[in-house]
Amino acid sequence: MMDGLTPGAKRWIKYLIAIVIGNLVYFALAPHLPPAARHHPYHADLGLFVDLWFCVAVYGLVELLMFLRERTRH
């Protein structure tokens, strides 16, 4: 999938995937989150950090999947 890319390009693609999917999940779940965990635009609040957590969790899953994919290839 990403065999012909430089390591830096691979990393940025993983970041992009994590941010897009993490934000999709966060905004899909936002109406069901407690009010304190919802992000309010233009404010640094707990919701911003919950959104960040979703992105970091997705990045971890992407890394795990890439690791398992490489491991099964060898």
C-alpha distance (Angstrom), angle and dihedral (degrees) to the residues before:
residue distance angle dihedral
M1 . . .
M2 3.80 . .
D3 3.79 98.7 .
G4 3.82 97.4 120.9
L5 3.81 96.4 50.5
T6 3.78 129.5 96.7
P7 3.82 117.0 -108.6
G8 3.80 90.4 -108.4
A9 3.80 92.4 52.8
K10 3.81 90.7 48.5
R11 3.80 90.6 51.8
W12 3.82 92.7 50.5
I13 3.80 91.4 48.9
K14 3.81 89.3 52.4
Y15 3.81 89.6 49.6
L16 3.80 91.1 50.6
I17 3.80 92.7 48.5
A18 3.81 91.2 48.5
I19 3.81 93.7 48.7
V20 3.80 95.7 46.5
I21 3.81 96.6 44.1
G22 3.82 93.1 39.3
N23 3.79 91.5 52.8
L24 3.81 92.0 45.5
V25 3.80 90.3 53.4
Y26 3.82 92.6 44.8
F27 3.80 94.9 49.4
A28 3.82 91.5 44.3
L29 3.81 89.8 53.6
A30 3.82 97.5 36.1
P31 3.83 95.7 94.5
H32 3.81 88.7 55.1
L33 3.82 96.2 47.2
P34 3.80 122.1 95.5
P35 3.82 112.0 -91.2
A36 3.81 92.1 -108.3
A37 3.83 90.5 57.3
R38 3.81 93.8 54.0
H39 3.78 117.9 98.6
H40 3.79 118.9 -124.7
P41 3.82 113.1 -154.4
Y42 3.81 117.4 -106.0
H43 3.82 93.4 15.2
A44 3.78 132.1 101.1
D45 3.78 100.0 -131.9
L46 3.78 141.4 143.5
G47 3.81 90.4 -87.2
L48 3.79 89.7 63.7
F49 3.79 90.3 56.7
V50 3.81 92.0 45.5
D51 3.81 87.9 54.0
L52 3.81 89.7 49.1
W53 3.80 89.8 50.4
F54 3.81 90.7 55.3
C55 3.81 90.0 51.8
V56 3.81 92.7 48.3
A57 3.81 90.8 48.1
V58 3.81 91.1 51.7
Y59 3.82 89.9 47.8
G60 3.80 88.9 53.7
L61 3.79 90.3 51.4
V62 3.81 91.2 48.9
E63 3.81 90.6 50.9
L64 3.81 91.2 47.3
L65 3.80 92.2 50.0
M66 3.81 91.9 48.3
F67 3.81 90.4 48.3
L68 3.80 92.5 50.0
R69 3.80 91.0 45.7
E70 3.82 91.7 53.4
R71 3.78 91.5 44.5
T72 3.80 93.6 54.3
R73 3.81 91.7 47.8
H74 3.81 92.8 63.1
